[in-house]
Amino acid sequence: MKGELIPYKMLSQDEFSQWLGIEILESEVGRCKLGMRIRKDMLNSMFKTHGGITYSLADTAFGFTANTHGKYAVSIESSINHIEALEENDYITAESTVNLQKTKVGFNIVEVKKGEQLVALFKGVVYRTNKDWED
């Protein structure tokens, strides 16, 4: 399967990401950009976006990007820094790039933005299996 098509297949099988309203904005081997709008049911008790929502968008971008190389890839470590609070109706994007790729391990950075403003920075490590993505 062509690497840039793998995120579309993954999203079609990912009910959680669909529930979040994630859409694929760009996809190529080694890079994926996603977007979503913050809904009222994604807010915490302080009426700000729950940190898990931002994390989930970034984690999805990370996973989609890691798999564009054609092998099933799974997360083995990740972390996020929340920089700015988000509110209902904010539209955010997450762009993941492969910063370093070894034979079995890949390292990704995901920038989460509202417009041009960086709101979170996610770092992830992925393990690549031997299993190929198929059509």
Secondary structure, DSSP 8 states (H G I E B T S, - for coil): --GGGHHHHHHHT-HHHHHHT-EEEEEETTEEEEEEE--GGGB-TTSSB-HHHHHHHHHHHHHHHHHTTSEEEEEEEEEEEE-S---TT-EEEEEEEEEEE-SSEEEEEEEEEETTEEEEEEEEEEEEEEEE---
